[in-house]
Amino acid sequence: LTCIVLNDYLSFNGNDDNNNTGENPLMGDILCLIGAALYASSNVLQERLVKFSNRHEYIGNLGLFGAIIAAIQFIIVDLSSMRKATY
């Protein structure tokens, strides 16, 4: 957190050598912290599920729901480009 605040302070004061500041660095910092919190909670929940349930059931559910989420992402992001591609 200290590094993020220091980086924003230096960028806002013009001490950035590359001049590669984004349009909204505060939003980037907030998204970074939210992503880190979600990743940490995901790890804790995974450890809890493995500890208190059957490991085989956990791996099976991970594969099932992972495939469903990947299919939804494919439909949203890549389906139109796959239809346009020539094989």
Summary of the structure (lengths in Angstrom):
residues: 87
radius of gyration: 20.4
end to end distance: 48.4
largest distance: 54.9
contacts: 154
relative contact order: 0.06
helix: 78%
strand: 0%
